[in-house]
């Protein structure tokens, strides 16, 4: 009987150790996942900023092109 109790205690101890190991692994995985998600959010903000900068540059180019187009139009309409 005492031998069975020792075997149960050993089995319980091993189970507790295994549960502890799994919980530590899960905690580490959650931490890595959280960090990865934070990097994705940061990259999203960086991409958004880049897109806004590109949009601004394209708008400036468009305005410049429209200005050149109007200038050419005026030159072609002026009597020679």
C-alpha positions as CSV (number, residue, x, y, z in Angstrom):
1,X,0.0,0.0,0.0
2,X,2.8,2.4,0.9
3,X,4.4,1.6,-2.4
4,X,1.3,2.6,-4.3
5,X,1.1,5.9,-2.4
6,X,4.7,6.6,-3.3
7,X,4.0,5.8,-7.0
8,X,0.9,8.1,-6.9
9,X,2.9,10.9,-5.3
10,X,5.7,10.5,-7.8
11,X,3.1,10.5,-10.7
12,X,1.5,13.6,-9.2
13,X,4.8,15.3,-8.9
14,X,5.7,14.5,-12.5
15,X,2.3,15.8,-13.6
16,X,2.8,19.0,-11.7
17,X,6.3,19.4,-13.3
18,X,4.9,18.8,-16.8
19,X,2.1,21.3,-16.2
20,X,4.6,23.9,-15.0
21,X,6.7,23.3,-18.0
22,X,3.8,23.7,-20.4
23,X,2.6,26.8,-18.7
24,X,6.1,28.4,-19.0
25,X,6.2,27.5,-22.6
26,X,2.7,29.0,-23.2
27,X,3.8,32.1,-21.3
28,X,6.9,32.5,-23.5
29,X,4.8,31.9,-26.6
30,X,2.3,34.6,-25.6
31,X,5.1,37.0,-24.9
32,X,6.7,36.3,-28.4
33,X,3.3,36.7,-30.0
34,X,2.6,40.0,-28.3
35,X,6.0,41.3,-29.3
36,X,5.4,40.2,-32.9
37,X,2.0,41.9,-32.9
38,X,3.5,45.1,-31.6
39,X,6.1,45.1,-34.4
40,X,3.3,44.5,-37.0
41,X,1.4,47.5,-35.5
42,X,4.6,49.7,-35.7
43,X,5.2,48.6,-39.3
44,X,1.6,49.4,-40.1
45,X,2.1,53.0,-38.7
46,X,5.4,53.3,-40.6
47,X,3.7,52.1,-43.8
48,X,0.8,54.5,-43.3
49,X,3.2,57.4,-42.8
50,X,5.0,56.4,-46.0
51,X,1.8,56.2,-48.0
52,X,0.8,59.7,-46.7
53,X,4.2,61.1,-47.7
54,X,3.9,59.5,-51.2
55,X,0.4,60.9,-51.5
56,X,1.7,64.4,-50.7
57,X,4.6,64.1,-53.2
58,X,2.2,62.9,-55.9
59,X,-0.1,65.8,-55.2
60,X,2.8,68.2,-55.5
61,X,3.8,66.6,-58.8
62,X,0.2,66.8,-60.0
63,X,0.0,70.5,-59.1
64,X,3.2,71.2,-60.9
65,X,2.0,69.4,-64.0
66,X,-1.2,71.3,-64.0
67,X,0.7,74.5,-63.6
68,X,2.9,73.6,-66.6
69,X,-0.1,72.6,-68.6
70,X,-1.8,76.0,-67.9
71,X,1.3,77.8,-68.8
72,X,1.6,76.0,-72.1
73,X,-2.1,76.6,-72.8
74,X,-1.7,80.3,-72.2
75,X,1.4,80.4,-74.5
76,X,-0.4,78.6,-77.3
77,X,-3.4,81.0,-77.0
78,X,-1.3,84.2,-77.1
79,X,-1.0,85.8,-80.5
80,X,2.4,85.4,-82.0
